[in-house]
């Protein structure tokens, strides 16, 4: 299995608004939580990355490195 990564699945123009884990396609979706009425690409990207980082630590960190690096 390849190392899990964040893949954007939904865009609002050039702003990412939804993503998923490549190791858990369809199972784990990450969505931004708007903080204002104007979307911000940097803020939304950071939100998605933080959600993925948390998911990775709780779900995939227990997998062995050898298992993650197999293709």
PDB file of N, H, CA, C and O in Angstrom:
ATOM      1  N   UNK A   1       0.844  -1.175   0.000  1.00  0.00           N
ATOM      2  CA  UNK A   1       0.000   0.000   0.000  1.00  0.00           C
ATOM      3  C   UNK A   1       0.885   1.233   0.000  1.00  0.00           C
ATOM      4  O   UNK A   1       1.891   1.282   0.709  1.00  0.00           O
ATOM      5  N   UNK A   2       0.512   2.236  -0.797  1.00  0.00           N
ATOM      6  H   UNK A   2      -0.305   2.196  -1.373  1.00  0.00           H
ATOM      7  CA  UNK A   2       1.241   3.495  -0.828  1.00  0.00           C
ATOM      8  C   UNK A   2       0.942   4.294   0.434  1.00  0.00           C
ATOM      9  O   UNK A   2      -0.065   4.078   1.107  1.00  0.00           O
ATOM     10  N   UNK A   3       1.842   5.219   0.732  1.00  0.00           N
ATOM     11  H   UNK A   3       2.661   5.394   0.185  1.00  0.00           H
ATOM     12  CA  UNK A   3       1.646   6.085   1.889  1.00  0.00           C
ATOM     13  C   UNK A   3       0.387   6.932   1.677  1.00  0.00           C
ATOM     14  O   UNK A   3       0.221   7.523   0.610  1.00  0.00           O
ATOM     15  N   UNK A   4      -0.490   6.999   2.661  1.00  0.00           N
ATOM     16  H   UNK A   4      -0.355   6.518   3.528  1.00  0.00           H
ATOM     17  CA  UNK A   4      -1.705   7.810   2.535  1.00  0.00           C
ATOM     18  C   UNK A   4      -1.372   9.287   2.328  1.00  0.00           C
ATOM     19  O   UNK A   4      -0.484   9.834   2.983  1.00  0.00           O
ATOM     20  N   UNK A   5      -2.084   9.911   1.424  1.00  0.00           N
ATOM     21  H   UNK A   5      -2.805   9.467   0.892  1.00  0.00           H
ATOM     22  CA  UNK A   5      -1.912  11.336   1.165  1.00  0.00           C
ATOM     23  C   UNK A   5      -3.282  11.996   1.071  1.00  0.00           C
ATOM     24  O   UNK A   5      -4.311  11.324   1.002  1.00  0.00           O
ATOM     25  N   UNK A   6      -3.273  13.303   1.070  1.00  0.00           N
ATOM     26  H   UNK A   6      -2.437  13.849   1.125  1.00  0.00           H
ATOM     27  CA  UNK A   6      -4.500  14.088   0.962  1.00  0.00           C
ATOM     28  C   UNK A   6      -4.769  14.371  -0.512  1.00  0.00           C
ATOM     29  O   UNK A   6      -3.893  14.871  -1.217  1.00  0.00           O
ATOM     30  N   UNK A   7      -5.979  14.054  -0.983  1.00  0.00           N
ATOM     31  H   UNK A   7      -6.691  13.647  -0.410  1.00  0.00           H
ATOM     32  CA  UNK A   7      -6.364  14.325  -2.367  1.00  0.00           C
ATOM     33  C   UNK A   7      -7.616  15.195  -2.360  1.00  0.00           C
ATOM     34  O   UNK A   7      -8.639  14.820  -1.787  1.00  0.00           O
ATOM     35  N   UNK A   8      -7.528  16.355  -3.000  1.00  0.00           N
ATOM     36  H   UNK A   8      -6.697  16.659  -3.465  1.00  0.00           H
ATOM     37  CA  UNK A   8      -8.678  17.259  -3.082  1.00  0.00           C
ATOM     38  C   UNK A   8      -9.688  16.662  -4.059  1.00  0.00           C
ATOM     39  O   UNK A   8      -9.335  16.260  -5.167  1.00  0.00           O
ATOM     40  N   UNK A   9     -10.945  16.612  -3.630  1.00  0.00           N
ATOM     41  H   UNK A   9     -11.232  16.939  -2.729  1.00  0.00           H
ATOM     42  CA  UNK A   9     -11.998  16.017  -4.456  1.00  0.00           C
ATOM     43  C   UNK A   9     -13.045  17.029  -4.903  1.00  0.00           C
ATOM     44  O   UNK A   9     -13.855  16.738  -5.784  1.00  0.00           O
ATOM     45  N   UNK A  10     -13.033  18.211  -4.303  1.00  0.00           N
ATOM     46  H   UNK A  10     -12.376  18.448  -3.587  1.00  0.00           H
ATOM     47  CA  UNK A  10     -14.026  19.222  -4.668  1.00  0.00           C
ATOM     48  C   UNK A  10     -13.378  20.602  -4.563  1.00  0.00           C
ATOM     49  O   UNK A  10     -12.691  20.917  -3.592  1.00  0.00           O
ATOM     50  N   UNK A  11     -13.619  21.408  -5.589  1.00  0.00           N
ATOM     51  H   UNK A  11     -14.178  21.152  -6.378  1.00  0.00           H
ATOM     52  CA  UNK A  11     -13.041  22.753  -5.659  1.00  0.00           C
ATOM     53  C   UNK A  11     -14.138  23.794  -5.821  1.00  0.00           C
ATOM     54  O   UNK A  11     -15.200  23.514  -6.378  1.00  0.00           O
ATOM     55  N   UNK A  12     -13.873  24.987  -5.332  1.00  0.00           N
ATOM     56  H   UNK A  12     -13.011  25.214  -4.879  1.00  0.00           H
ATOM     57  CA  UNK A  12     -14.709  26.160  -5.569  1.00  0.00           C
ATOM     58  C   UNK A  12     -13.800  27.118  -6.325  1.00  0.00           C
ATOM     59  O   UNK A  12     -13.099  27.931  -5.722  1.00  0.00           O
ATOM     60  N   UNK A  13     -13.818  27.013  -7.656  1.00  0.00           N
ATOM     61  H   UNK A  13     -14.387  26.352  -8.145  1.00  0.00           H
ATOM     62  CA  UNK A  13     -12.834  27.735  -8.465  1.00  0.00           C
ATOM     63  C   UNK A  13     -11.472  27.107  -8.227  1.00  0.00           C
ATOM     64  O   UNK A  13     -11.255  25.938  -8.544  1.00  0.00           O
ATOM     65  N   UNK A  14     -10.545  27.896  -7.660  1.00  0.00           N
ATOM     66  H   UNK A  14     -10.722  28.846  -7.402  1.00  0.00           H
ATOM     67  CA  UNK A  14      -9.217  27.361  -7.345  1.00  0.00           C
ATOM     68  C   UNK A  14      -9.033  27.137  -5.844  1.00  0.00           C
ATOM     69  O   UNK A  14      -7.905  27.021  -5.363  1.00  0.00           O
ATOM     70  N   UNK A  15     -10.140  27.078  -5.109  1.00  0.00           N
ATOM     71  H   UNK A  15     -11.055  27.173  -5.500  1.00  0.00           H
ATOM     72  CA  UNK A  15     -10.106  26.908  -3.661  1.00  0.00           C
ATOM     73  C   UNK A  15     -10.575  25.497  -3.303  1.00  0.00           C
ATOM     74  O   UNK A  15     -11.691  25.110  -3.646  1.00  0.00           O
ATOM     75  N   UNK A  16      -9.723  24.726  -2.612  1.00  0.00           N
ATOM     76  H   UNK A  16      -8.816  25.041  -2.334  1.00  0.00           H
ATOM     77  CA  UNK A  16     -10.140  23.382  -2.218  1.00  0.00           C
ATOM     78  C   UNK A  16     -11.172  23.436  -1.094  1.00  0.00           C
ATOM     79  O   UNK A  16     -10.982  24.157  -0.114  1.00  0.00           O
ATOM     80  N   UNK A  17     -12.265  22.679  -1.227  1.00  0.00           N
ATOM     81  H   UNK A  17     -12.419  22.093  -2.023  1.00  0.00           H
ATOM     82  CA  UNK A  17     -13.305  22.695  -0.196  1.00  0.00           C
ATOM     83  C   UNK A  17     -13.601  21.308   0.374  1.00  0.00           C
ATOM     84  O   UNK A  17     -14.256  21.189   1.409  1.00  0.00           O
ATOM     85  N   UNK A  18     -13.117  20.253  -0.302  1.00  0.00           N
ATOM     86  H   UNK A  18     -12.585  20.350  -1.143  1.00  0.00           H
ATOM     87  CA  UNK A  18     -13.333  18.895   0.185  1.00  0.00           C
ATOM     88  C   UNK A  18     -12.172  18.025  -0.281  1.00  0.00           C
ATOM     89  O   UNK A  18     -11.644  18.208  -1.378  1.00  0.00           O
ATOM     90  N   UNK A  19     -11.781  17.072   0.570  1.00  0.00           N
ATOM     91  H   UNK A  19     -12.210  16.923   1.461  1.00  0.00           H
ATOM     92  CA  UNK A  19     -10.677  16.177   0.227  1.00  0.00           C
ATOM     93  C   UNK A  19     -10.913  14.817   0.868  1.00  0.00           C
ATOM     94  O   UNK A  19     -11.836  14.635   1.661  1.00  0.00           O
ATOM     95  N   UNK A  20     -10.052  13.863   0.503  1.00  0.00           N
ATOM     96  H   UNK A  20      -9.302  14.011  -0.142  1.00  0.00           H
ATOM     97  CA  UNK A  20     -10.137  12.530   1.075  1.00  0.00           C
ATOM     98  C   UNK A  20      -8.739  11.950   1.224  1.00  0.00           C
ATOM     99  O   UNK A  20      -7.776  12.448   0.639  1.00  0.00           O
ATOM    100  N   UNK A  21      -8.649  10.912   2.000  1.00  0.00           N
ATOM    101  H   UNK A  21      -9.430  10.508   2.475  1.00  0.00           H
ATOM    102  CA  UNK A  21      -7.409  10.167   2.200  1.00  0.00           C
ATOM    103  C   UNK A  21      -7.280   9.176   1.043  1.00  0.00           C
ATOM    104  O   UNK A  21      -8.235   8.463   0.735  1.00  0.00           O
ATOM    105  N   UNK A  22      -6.110   9.124   0.399  1.00  0.00           N
ATOM    106  H   UNK A  22      -5.334   9.703   0.650  1.00  0.00           H
ATOM    107  CA  UNK A  22      -5.939   8.216  -0.731  1.00  0.00           C
ATOM    108  C   UNK A  22      -5.978   6.755  -0.308  1.00  0.00           C
ATOM    109  O   UNK A  22      -6.244   5.881  -1.133  1.00  0.00           O
ATOM    110  N   UNK A  23      -5.716   6.479   0.964  1.00  0.00           N
ATOM    111  H   UNK A  23      -5.500   7.189   1.634  1.00  0.00           H
ATOM    112  CA  UNK A  23      -5.763   5.102   1.452  1.00  0.00           C
ATOM    113  C   UNK A  23      -7.173   4.699   1.887  1.00  0.00           C
ATOM    114  O   UNK A  23      -7.453   3.514   2.063  1.00  0.00           O
ATOM    115  N   UNK A  24      -8.048   5.668   2.058  1.00  0.00           N
ATOM    116  H   UNK A  24      -7.821   6.631   1.914  1.00  0.00           H
ATOM    117  CA  UNK A  24      -9.416   5.413   2.506  1.00  0.00           C
ATOM    118  C   UNK A  24     -10.413   6.089   1.559  1.00  0.00           C
ATOM    119  O   UNK A  24     -11.297   6.802   2.033  1.00  0.00           O
ATOM    120  N   UNK A  25     -10.303   5.894   0.238  1.00  0.00           N
ATOM    121  H   UNK A  25      -9.584   5.315  -0.147  1.00  0.00           H
ATOM    122  CA  UNK A  25     -11.189   6.620  -0.678  1.00  0.00           C
ATOM    123  C   UNK A  25     -12.657   6.313  -0.414  1.00  0.00           C
ATOM    124  O   UNK A  25     -13.052   5.157  -0.260  1.00  0.00           O
ATOM    125  N   UNK A  26     -13.437   7.355  -0.366  1.00  0.00           N
ATOM    126  H   UNK A  26     -13.116   8.294  -0.490  1.00  0.00           H
ATOM    127  CA  UNK A  26     -14.864   7.209  -0.127  1.00  0.00           C
ATOM    128  C   UNK A  26     -15.245   7.031   1.326  1.00  0.00           C
ATOM    129  O   UNK A  26     -16.396   7.257   1.699  1.00  0.00           O
ATOM    130  N   UNK A  27     -14.296   6.630   2.146  1.00  0.00           N
ATOM    131  H   UNK A  27     -13.361   6.446   1.842  1.00  0.00           H
ATOM    132  CA  UNK A  27     -14.603   6.355   3.550  1.00  0.00           C
ATOM    133  C   UNK A  27     -14.425   7.590   4.432  1.00  0.00           C
ATOM    134  O   UNK A  27     -15.207   7.823   5.354  1.00  0.00           O
ATOM    135  N   UNK A  28     -13.409   8.361   4.143  1.00  0.00           N
ATOM    136  H   UNK A  28     -12.775   8.171   3.394  1.00  0.00           H
ATOM    137  CA  UNK A  28     -13.088   9.505   5.000  1.00  0.00           C
ATOM    138  C   UNK A  28     -13.029  10.771   4.160  1.00  0.00           C
ATOM    139  O   UNK A  28     -12.102  10.956   3.371  1.00  0.00           O
ATOM    140  N   UNK A  29     -14.026  11.651   4.328  1.00  0.00           N
ATOM    141  H   UNK A  29     -14.780  11.501   4.969  1.00  0.00           H
ATOM    142  CA  UNK A  29     -14.066  12.931   3.624  1.00  0.00           C
ATOM    143  C   UNK A  29     -13.725  14.038   4.602  1.00  0.00           C
ATOM    144  O   UNK A  29     -14.151  14.012   5.757  1.00  0.00           O
ATOM    145  N   UNK A  30     -12.967  14.997   4.141  1.00  0.00           N
ATOM    146  H   UNK A  30     -12.621  15.018   3.203  1.00  0.00           H
ATOM    147  CA  UNK A  30     -12.630  16.168   4.945  1.00  0.00           C
ATOM    148  C   UNK A  30     -13.243  17.375   4.255  1.00  0.00           C
ATOM    149  O   UNK A  30     -13.013  17.604   3.067  1.00  0.00           O
ATOM    150  N   UNK A  31     -14.021  18.141   4.998  1.00  0.00           N
ATOM    151  H   UNK A  31     -14.208  17.955   5.962  1.00  0.00           H
ATOM    152  CA  UNK A  31     -14.682  19.327   4.447  1.00  0.00           C
ATOM    153  C   UNK A  31     -14.294  20.547   5.267  1.00  0.00           C
ATOM    154  O   UNK A  31     -14.096  20.466   6.480  1.00  0.00           O
ATOM    155  N   UNK A  32     -14.189  21.679   4.580  1.00  0.00           N
ATOM    156  H   UNK A  32     -14.350  21.745   3.595  1.00  0.00           H
ATOM    157  CA  UNK A  32     -13.853  22.910   5.290  1.00  0.00           C
ATOM    158  C   UNK A  32     -15.069  23.426   6.039  1.00  0.00           C
ATOM    159  O   UNK A  32     -16.213  23.161   5.667  1.00  0.00           O
ATOM    160  N   UNK A  33     -14.796  24.163   7.093  1.00  0.00           N
ATOM    161  H   UNK A  33     -13.867  24.378   7.395  1.00  0.00           H
ATOM    162  CA  UNK A  33     -15.839  24.838   7.849  1.00  0.00           C
ATOM    163  C   UNK A  33     -15.634  26.331   7.629  1.00  0.00           C
ATOM    164  O   UNK A  33     -14.702  26.914   8.183  1.00  0.00           O
ATOM    165  N   UNK A  34     -16.492  26.956   6.828  1.00  0.00           N
ATOM    166  H   UNK A  34     -17.249  26.482   6.379  1.00  0.00           H
ATOM    167  CA  UNK A  34     -16.309  28.381   6.542  1.00  0.00           C
ATOM    168  C   UNK A  34     -16.323  29.226   7.816  1.00  0.00           C
ATOM    169  O   UNK A  34     -17.152  29.025   8.703  1.00  0.00           O
ATOM    170  N   UNK A  35     -15.390  30.174   7.888  1.00  0.00           N
ATOM    171  H   UNK A  35     -14.716  30.338   7.168  1.00  0.00           H
ATOM    172  CA  UNK A  35     -15.333  31.073   9.034  1.00  0.00           C
ATOM    173  C   UNK A  35     -15.844  32.462   8.672  1.00  0.00           C
ATOM    174  O   UNK A  35     -16.061  33.297   9.551  1.00  0.00           O
ATOM    175  N   UNK A  36     -16.037  32.708   7.378  1.00  0.00           N
ATOM    176  H   UNK A  36     -15.861  32.029   6.664  1.00  0.00           H
ATOM    177  CA  UNK A  36     -16.602  33.984   6.923  1.00  0.00           C
ATOM    178  C   UNK A  36     -17.326  33.727   5.605  1.00  0.00           C
ATOM    179  O   UNK A  36     -17.320  32.607   5.095  1.00  0.00           O
ATOM    180  N   UNK A  37     -17.940  34.756   5.066  1.00  0.00           N
ATOM    181  H   UNK A  37     -17.944  35.666   5.480  1.00  0.00           H
ATOM    182  CA  UNK A  37     -18.684  34.591   3.823  1.00  0.00           C
ATOM    183  C   UNK A  37     -17.778  34.602   2.589  1.00  0.00           C
ATOM    184  O   UNK A  37     -18.239  34.318   1.483  1.00  0.00           O
ATOM    185  N   UNK A  38     -16.496  34.928   2.769  1.00  0.00           N
ATOM    186  H   UNK A  38     -16.122  35.159   3.668  1.00  0.00           H
ATOM    187  CA  UNK A  38     -15.551  34.941   1.648  1.00  0.00           C
ATOM    188  C   UNK A  38     -14.570  33.790   1.783  1.00  0.00           C
ATOM    189  O   UNK A  38     -13.778  33.776   2.725  1.00  0.00           O
ATOM    190  N   UNK A  39     -14.596  32.820   0.869  1.00  0.00           N
ATOM    191  H   UNK A  39     -15.239  32.831   0.104  1.00  0.00           H
ATOM    192  CA  UNK A  39     -13.653  31.698   0.923  1.00  0.00           C
ATOM    193  C   UNK A  39     -12.211  32.182   0.792  1.00  0.00           C
ATOM    194  O   UNK A  39     -11.924  33.122   0.051  1.00  0.00           O
ATOM    195  N   UNK A  40     -11.322  31.534   1.512  1.00  0.00           N
ATOM    196  H   UNK A  40     -11.555  30.771   2.114  1.00  0.00           H
ATOM    197  CA  UNK A  40      -9.908  31.885   1.497  1.00  0.00           C
ATOM    198  C   UNK A  40      -9.113  30.617   1.182  1.00  0.00           C
ATOM    199  O   UNK A  40      -9.143  29.654   1.948  1.00  0.00           O
ATOM    200  N   UNK A  41      -8.402  30.622   0.050  1.00  0.00           N
ATOM    201  H   UNK A  41      -8.377  31.404  -0.572  1.00  0.00           H
ATOM    202  CA  UNK A  41      -7.691  29.428  -0.403  1.00  0.00           C
ATOM    203  C   UNK A  41      -6.691  28.922   0.633  1.00  0.00           C
ATOM    204  O   UNK A  41      -6.657  27.724   0.917  1.00  0.00           O
ATOM    205  N   UNK A  42      -5.890  29.799   1.193  1.00  0.00           N
ATOM    206  H   UNK A  42      -5.918  30.771   0.961  1.00  0.00           H
ATOM    207  CA  UNK A  42      -4.877  29.384   2.168  1.00  0.00           C
ATOM    208  C   UNK A  42      -5.514  28.809   3.429  1.00  0.00           C
ATOM    209  O   UNK A  42      -5.087  27.767   3.925  1.00  0.00           O
ATOM    210  N   UNK A  43      -6.530  29.486   3.942  1.00  0.00           N
ATOM    211  H   UNK A  43      -6.877  30.332   3.539  1.00  0.00           H
ATOM    212  CA  UNK A  43      -7.220  29.025   5.152  1.00  0.00           C
ATOM    213  C   UNK A  43      -7.878  27.656   4.926  1.00  0.00           C
ATOM    214  O   UNK A  43      -7.775  26.764   5.769  1.00  0.00           O
ATOM    215  N   UNK A  44      -8.550  27.500   3.790  1.00  0.00           N
ATOM    216  H   UNK A  44      -8.634  28.224   3.105  1.00  0.00           H
ATOM    217  CA  UNK A  44      -9.224  26.242   3.499  1.00  0.00           C
ATOM    218  C   UNK A  44      -8.215  25.107   3.302  1.00  0.00           C
ATOM    219  O   UNK A  44      -8.443  23.988   3.761  1.00  0.00           O
ATOM    220  N   UNK A  45      -7.108  25.391   2.625  1.00  0.00           N
ATOM    221  H   UNK A  45      -6.923  26.300   2.252  1.00  0.00           H
ATOM    222  CA  UNK A  45      -6.065  24.379   2.438  1.00  0.00           C
ATOM    223  C   UNK A  45      -5.512  23.930   3.779  1.00  0.00           C
ATOM    224  O   UNK A  45      -5.293  22.739   3.999  1.00  0.00           O
ATOM    225  N   UNK A  46      -5.286  24.880   4.672  1.00  0.00           N
ATOM    226  H   UNK A  46      -5.464  25.848   4.494  1.00  0.00           H
ATOM    227  CA  UNK A  46      -4.766  24.553   5.997  1.00  0.00           C
ATOM    228  C   UNK A  46      -5.767  23.731   6.795  1.00  0.00           C
ATOM    229  O   UNK A  46      -5.378  22.791   7.490  1.00  0.00           O
ATOM    230  N   UNK A  47      -7.047  24.067   6.708  1.00  0.00           N
ATOM    231  H   UNK A  47      -7.363  24.830   6.144  1.00  0.00           H
ATOM    232  CA  UNK A  47      -8.078  23.291   7.413  1.00  0.00           C
ATOM    233  C   UNK A  47      -8.097  21.845   6.939  1.00  0.00           C
ATOM    234  O   UNK A  47      -8.152  20.923   7.752  1.00  0.00           O
ATOM    235  N   UNK A  48      -8.051  21.645   5.625  1.00  0.00           N
ATOM    236  H   UNK A  48      -8.006  22.394   4.964  1.00  0.00           H
ATOM    237  CA  UNK A  48      -8.057  20.294   5.079  1.00  0.00           C
ATOM    238  C   UNK A  48      -6.810  19.528   5.502  1.00  0.00           C
ATOM    239  O   UNK A  48      -6.891  18.348   5.844  1.00  0.00           O
ATOM    240  N   UNK A  49      -5.660  20.194   5.480  1.00  0.00           N
ATOM    241  H   UNK A  49      -5.595  21.152   5.202  1.00  0.00           H
ATOM    242  CA  UNK A  49      -4.420  19.532   5.869  1.00  0.00           C
ATOM    243  C   UNK A  49      -4.440  19.144   7.340  1.00  0.00           C
ATOM    244  O   UNK A  49      -3.996  18.050   7.691  1.00  0.00           O
ATOM    245  N   UNK A  50      -4.947  20.023   8.217  1.00  0.00           N
ATOM    246  H   UNK A  50      -5.307  20.911   7.932  1.00  0.00           H
ATOM    247  CA  UNK A  50      -5.038  19.702   9.649  1.00  0.00           C
ATOM    248  C   UNK A  50      -5.963  18.508   9.882  1.00  0.00           C
ATOM    249  O   UNK A  50      -5.654  17.630  10.688  1.00  0.00           O
ATOM    250  N   UNK A  51      -7.092  18.475   9.180  1.00  0.00           N
ATOM    251  H   UNK A  51      -7.342  19.188   8.525  1.00  0.00           H
ATOM    252  CA  UNK A  51      -8.027  17.352   9.321  1.00  0.00           C
ATOM    253  C   UNK A  51      -7.368  16.053   8.854  1.00  0.00           C
ATOM    254  O   UNK A  51      -7.522  15.012   9.494  1.00  0.00           O
ATOM    255  N   UNK A  52      -6.638  16.113   7.743  1.00  0.00           N
ATOM    256  H   UNK A  52      -6.513  16.958   7.223  1.00  0.00           H
ATOM    257  CA  UNK A  52      -5.946  14.923   7.252  1.00  0.00           C
ATOM    258  C   UNK A  52      -4.852  14.493   8.224  1.00  0.00           C
ATOM    259  O   UNK A  52      -4.708  13.301   8.496  1.00  0.00           O
ATOM    260  N   UNK A  53      -4.081  15.442   8.751  1.00  0.00           N
ATOM    261  H   UNK A  53      -4.199  16.410   8.530  1.00  0.00           H
ATOM    262  CA  UNK A  53      -3.018  15.118   9.707  1.00  0.00           C
ATOM    263  C   UNK A  53      -3.585  14.396  10.926  1.00  0.00           C
ATOM    264  O   UNK A  53      -3.008  13.419  11.405  1.00  0.00           O
ATOM    265  N   UNK A  54      -4.719  14.885  11.422  1.00  0.00           N
ATOM    266  H   UNK A  54      -5.188  15.678  11.033  1.00  0.00           H
ATOM    267  CA  UNK A  54      -5.360  14.238  12.567  1.00  0.00           C
ATOM    268  C   UNK A  54      -5.801  12.816  12.189  1.00  0.00           C
ATOM    269  O   UNK A  54      -5.575  11.871  12.945  1.00  0.00           O
ATOM    270  N   UNK A  55      -6.419  12.675  11.037  1.00  0.00           N
ATOM    271  H   UNK A  55      -6.602  13.443  10.424  1.00  0.00           H
ATOM    272  CA  UNK A  55      -6.848  11.361  10.544  1.00  0.00           C
ATOM    273  C   UNK A  55      -5.649  10.434  10.421  1.00  0.00           C
ATOM    274  O   UNK A  55      -5.711   9.286  10.861  1.00  0.00           O
ATOM    275  N   UNK A  56      -4.559  10.912   9.831  1.00  0.00           N
ATOM    276  H   UNK A  56      -4.509  11.844   9.474  1.00  0.00           H
ATOM    277  CA  UNK A  56      -3.373  10.094   9.639  1.00  0.00           C
ATOM    278  C   UNK A  56      -2.818   9.605  10.970  1.00  0.00           C
ATOM    279  O   UNK A  56      -2.460   8.435  11.101  1.00  0.00           O
ATOM    280  N   UNK A  57      -2.745  10.490  11.952  1.00  0.00           N
ATOM    281  H   UNK A  57      -3.036  11.441  11.845  1.00  0.00           H
ATOM    282  CA  UNK A  57      -2.209  10.115  13.265  1.00  0.00           C
ATOM    283  C   UNK A  57      -3.095   9.088  13.972  1.00  0.00           C
ATOM    284  O   UNK A  57      -2.590   8.182  14.635  1.00  0.00           O
ATOM    285  N   UNK A  58      -4.395   9.228  13.831  1.00  0.00           N
ATOM    286  H   UNK A  58      -4.805   9.964  13.293  1.00  0.00           H
ATOM    287  CA  UNK A  58      -5.298   8.329  14.548  1.00  0.00           C
ATOM    288  C   UNK A  58      -5.557   7.014  13.815  1.00  0.00           C
ATOM    289  O   UNK A  58      -5.829   5.999  14.458  1.00  0.00           O
ATOM    290  N   UNK A  59      -5.477   7.011  12.481  1.00  0.00           N
ATOM    291  H   UNK A  59      -5.255   7.835  11.959  1.00  0.00           H
ATOM    292  CA  UNK A  59      -5.818   5.808  11.718  1.00  0.00           C
ATOM    293  C   UNK A  59      -4.590   5.098  11.160  1.00  0.00           C
ATOM    294  O   UNK A  59      -4.490   3.876  11.264  1.00  0.00           O
ATOM    295  N   UNK A  60      -3.666   5.832  10.577  1.00  0.00           N
ATOM    296  H   UNK A  60      -3.748   6.825  10.492  1.00  0.00           H
ATOM    297  CA  UNK A  60      -2.576   5.213   9.829  1.00  0.00           C
ATOM    298  C   UNK A  60      -1.240   5.154  10.559  1.00  0.00           C
ATOM    299  O   UNK A  60      -0.352   4.414  10.135  1.00  0.00           O
ATOM    300  N   UNK A  61      -1.070   5.893  11.620  1.00  0.00           N
ATOM    301  H   UNK A  61      -1.791   6.494  11.965  1.00  0.00           H
ATOM    302  CA  UNK A  61       0.221   5.917  12.298  1.00  0.00           C
ATOM    303  C   UNK A  61       0.573   4.571  12.910  1.00  0.00           C
ATOM    304  O   UNK A  61       1.751   4.242  13.050  1.00  0.00           O
ATOM    305  N   UNK A  62      -0.431   3.796  13.274  1.00  0.00           N
ATOM    306  H   UNK A  62      -1.388   4.064  13.160  1.00  0.00           H
ATOM    307  CA  UNK A  62      -0.177   2.486  13.880  1.00  0.00           C
ATOM    308  C   UNK A  62       0.283   1.448  12.854  1.00  0.00           C
ATOM    309  O   UNK A  62       0.790   0.391  13.229  1.00  0.00           O
ATOM    310  N   UNK A  63       0.108   1.744  11.556  1.00  0.00           N
ATOM    311  H   UNK A  63      -0.304   2.603  11.251  1.00  0.00           H
ATOM    312  CA  UNK A  63       0.570   0.827  10.514  1.00  0.00           C
ATOM    313  C   UNK A  63       2.095   0.894  10.452  1.00  0.00           C
ATOM    314  O   UNK A  63       2.681   1.953  10.676  1.00  0.00           O
ATOM    315  N   UNK A  64       2.717  -0.203  10.157  1.00  0.00           N
ATOM    316  H   UNK A  64       2.240  -1.063   9.975  1.00  0.00           H
ATOM    317  CA  UNK A  64       4.168  -0.237  10.117  1.00  0.00           C
ATOM    318  C   UNK A  64       4.705   0.516   8.914  1.00  0.00           C
ATOM    319  O   UNK A  64       4.052   0.520   7.871  1.00  0.00           O
ATOM    320  N   UNK A  65       5.877   1.161   9.011  1.00  0.00           N
ATOM    321  H   UNK A  65       6.408   1.158   9.858  1.00  0.00           H
ATOM    322  CA  UNK A  65       6.444   1.879   7.869  1.00  0.00           C
ATOM    323  C   UNK A  65       6.642   0.988   6.650  1.00  0.00           C
ATOM    324  O   UNK A  65       6.419   1.436   5.526  1.00  0.00           O
ATOM    325  N   UNK A  66       7.050  -0.251   6.843  1.00  0.00           N
ATOM    326  H   UNK A  66       7.231  -0.614   7.756  1.00  0.00           H
ATOM    327  CA  UNK A  66       7.249  -1.154   5.709  1.00  0.00           C
ATOM    328  C   UNK A  66       5.930  -1.385   4.973  1.00  0.00           C
ATOM    329  O   UNK A  66       5.906  -1.494   3.747  1.00  0.00           O
ATOM    330  N   UNK A  67       4.847  -1.457   5.723  1.00  0.00           N
ATOM    331  H   UNK A  67       4.866  -1.368   6.719  1.00  0.00           H
ATOM    332  CA  UNK A  67       3.528  -1.680   5.129  1.00  0.00           C
ATOM    333  C   UNK A  67       3.091  -0.452   4.334  1.00  0.00           C
ATOM    334  O   UNK A  67       2.469  -0.597   3.281  1.00  0.00           O
ATOM    335  N   UNK A  68       3.403   0.755   4.814  1.00  0.00           N
ATOM    336  H   UNK A  68       3.908   0.872   5.669  1.00  0.00           H
ATOM    337  CA  UNK A  68       3.013   1.986   4.146  1.00  0.00           C
ATOM    338  C   UNK A  68       3.802   2.219   2.857  1.00  0.00           C
ATOM    339  O   UNK A  68       3.272   2.827   1.927  1.00  0.00           O
ATOM    340  N   UNK A  69       5.023   1.765   2.774  1.00  0.00           N
ATOM    341  H   UNK A  69       5.453   1.270   3.529  1.00  0.00           H
ATOM    342  CA  UNK A  69       5.876   2.051   1.628  1.00  0.00           C
ATOM    343  C   UNK A  69       5.763   1.046   0.506  1.00  0.00           C
ATOM    344  O   UNK A  69       6.349   1.256  -0.556  1.00  0.00           O
ATOM    345  N   UNK A  70       5.030  -0.040   0.699  1.00  0.00           N
ATOM    346  H   UNK A  70       4.555  -0.210   1.562  1.00  0.00           H
ATOM    347  CA  UNK A  70       4.854  -1.015  -0.382  1.00  0.00           C
ATOM    348  C   UNK A  70       3.978  -0.434  -1.469  1.00  0.00           C
ATOM    349  O   UNK A  70       3.035   0.305  -1.188  1.00  0.00           O
ATOM    350  N   UNK A  71       4.291  -0.770  -2.718  1.00  0.00           N
ATOM    351  H   UNK A  71       5.057  -1.371  -2.946  1.00  0.00           H
ATOM    352  CA  UNK A  71       3.475  -0.284  -3.834  1.00  0.00           C
ATOM    353  C   UNK A  71       2.726  -1.391  -4.510  1.00  0.00           C
ATOM    354  O   UNK A  71       1.994  -1.144  -5.469  1.00  0.00           O
TER     355      UNK A  71
END
